[in-house]
């Protein structure tokens, strides 16, 4: 009987989260903790602070909150953004987080 090739398990990500990885980002508007949410992990309707439109369930998007240097940042300031709105937020006049 032939021997089966067995795949070695992939290493676990350093900081796994539901729907994506958390990371710290530095921008002109401050330090942020940013997490990408996959469509399958998105089950509720949110309102994007960038465009004031709804983020529908099953839509991949960004969750971001200010990083004040604590382990989790300020979780009560989390906001769900359309990915494009998050990337363009510092270029838009007016409304910001």
Backbone torsions as a table, in degrees:
resi	resn	phi	psi	omega
1	UNK	NA	139.2	-178.5
2	UNK	-73.6	148.3	178.7
3	UNK	-82.9	136.4	179.2
4	UNK	-85.0	138.8	173.5
5	UNK	-78.2	131.3	179.4
6	UNK	-110.8	131.4	178.5
7	UNK	-79.3	140.7	174.6
8	UNK	-79.0	140.1	-178.9
9	UNK	-64.1	143.2	177.6
10	UNK	-72.7	143.2	178.6
11	UNK	-65.3	147.2	177.9
12	UNK	-67.6	142.9	175.0
13	UNK	-59.8	155.3	-177.3
14	UNK	-60.8	-42.8	-176.6
15	UNK	-138.0	75.5	-177.8
16	UNK	-71.0	144.3	177.0
17	UNK	-139.8	159.9	177.5
18	UNK	-59.3	114.8	175.4
19	UNK	85.5	-5.3	179.3
20	UNK	168.1	-176.8	-178.7
21	UNK	-104.0	141.3	174.0
22	UNK	-88.9	143.5	175.5
23	UNK	-151.5	157.3	176.5
24	UNK	-91.3	139.4	177.2
25	UNK	-130.9	144.6	177.4
26	UNK	-115.0	124.4	-179.2
27	UNK	-132.6	173.7	179.3
28	UNK	-63.0	-21.9	179.4
29	UNK	-97.4	13.7	173.9
30	UNK	124.0	-171.4	178.7
31	UNK	-96.5	135.8	-174.6
32	UNK	-133.5	150.0	166.2
33	UNK	-103.4	126.7	-172.4
34	UNK	-126.3	136.0	177.7
35	UNK	-133.7	127.8	174.8
36	UNK	-84.5	134.3	179.8
37	UNK	-109.7	129.7	178.0
38	UNK	-79.1	162.4	178.5
39	UNK	-60.4	-38.1	-178.0
40	UNK	-70.8	-22.7	179.3
41	UNK	-89.9	-8.4	-178.0
42	UNK	-95.2	109.3	-174.7
43	UNK	-119.6	-2.9	-178.4
44	UNK	-122.1	166.7	174.6
45	UNK	-92.7	132.3	177.2
46	UNK	-125.3	162.3	176.1
47	UNK	-111.2	123.6	-178.6
48	UNK	-74.4	127.0	178.7
49	UNK	-73.0	-14.1	-179.5
50	UNK	-78.4	-42.9	-175.9
51	UNK	-119.7	-5.7	-179.5
52	UNK	63.0	22.8	176.8
53	UNK	-103.2	160.9	179.5
54	UNK	-73.6	145.6	167.9
55	UNK	-104.4	109.1	-174.2
56	UNK	-76.0	155.9	175.4
57	UNK	-55.4	150.1	-179.6
58	UNK	70.4	15.5	176.6
59	UNK	-102.2	120.2	175.5
60	UNK	-61.2	140.3	-179.0
61	UNK	-159.2	-174.6	-177.5
62	UNK	-113.5	139.9	167.6
63	UNK	-114.8	127.4	-177.5
64	UNK	-137.5	148.5	176.1
65	UNK	-152.0	154.4	-178.5
66	UNK	-62.2	142.8	177.2
67	UNK	-101.5	108.3	179.9
68	UNK	-97.9	15.3	177.5
69	UNK	89.0	-2.3	176.0
70	UNK	-85.9	170.7	-176.5
71	UNK	-58.0	-41.8	-176.9
72	UNK	-110.4	2.3	-175.3
73	UNK	69.9	-150.1	179.2
74	UNK	-109.2	90.4	-174.1
75	UNK	-62.0	-28.2	179.4
76	UNK	-71.4	-8.9	177.8
77	UNK	-102.6	14.5	178.1
78	UNK	-63.7	140.5	176.5
79	UNK	-135.8	141.3	178.1
80	UNK	-96.9	125.9	-175.5
81	UNK	-122.0	145.6	163.7
82	UNK	-62.4	143.8	-178.0
83	UNK	-56.5	-45.0	-179.6
84	UNK	-65.4	-39.7	178.7
85	UNK	-63.3	-41.1	179.0
86	UNK	-62.2	-44.5	-177.7
87	UNK	-68.0	-28.3	-176.8
88	UNK	-101.5	1.6	-170.0
89	UNK	-61.0	-34.7	-177.8
90	UNK	-79.1	-11.9	179.7
91	UNK	-93.5	-11.6	-178.2
92	UNK	-89.5	134.5	173.9
93	UNK	-75.6	153.5	173.7
94	UNK	89.0	-117.0	-168.7
95	UNK	-60.0	124.7	174.5
96	UNK	-135.7	169.0	-179.3
97	UNK	-60.2	NA	NA
